[in-house]
Amino acid sequence: DWFAQDPVRLIEIFVLADAEGLELHPDAMRLAVRDARLVDAVREDPRANAAFMDLLTSRGDPETALRWFNEAGVFGRFVPDFGRIVAQMQFNMYHHYTVDEHLIRTVGIMSEIDRGESEQAHPLSHRLIRGVEERRRVLYVAAFLHDVAKGREEDHSIAGARVARQVCPRLGLSAE
């Protein structure tokens, strides 16, 4: 009942794994999968949202931790709009992954650039990211949300703006 005692732990365990450079034990993943629904109760909890922002903007390897977070089913429950695009196909010249994987990979590439890696592949981004340090969290959330409304009837950028207006305040950011 460890997660039931404090459902914020469903997020913190992934933050801790990332911070310490550890893999989650298969038993821990099984328990997170089993108890993922408990995170529904802490979506508005400031501790949960701060932990999620720590995970999303980690200076470690947020891509791997976010992928585990997604595989456990916690990600899609904590951010229901993300849950709507899990395993959604979108293959074209710009997208080679499912939408959820595309968003996780986007955060991963941005993190590589942020850590000073991939300068050869992304020279402009490498130079520009140094100038946004004070708005770094906003940049990561924008990257994370950029396709979160794919597959809806209306244009995904319009629907996505609505999602951002809903999600950003709970993450401690202005939606504008």
Secondary structure, DSSP 8 states (H G I E B T S, - for coil): -HHHH-TTHHHHHHHHHHHHT----HHHHHHHHHHGGGGGGGTT-HHHHHHHHHHHT-SS-HHHHHHHHHHTTHHHHHSHHHHTTTT----SSS--S-HHHHHHHHHHHHHHHHTT--TTT-HHHHHHHGGGGGGHHHHHHHHHHTTTTTTSSS-HHHHHHHHHHHHHHHTT----
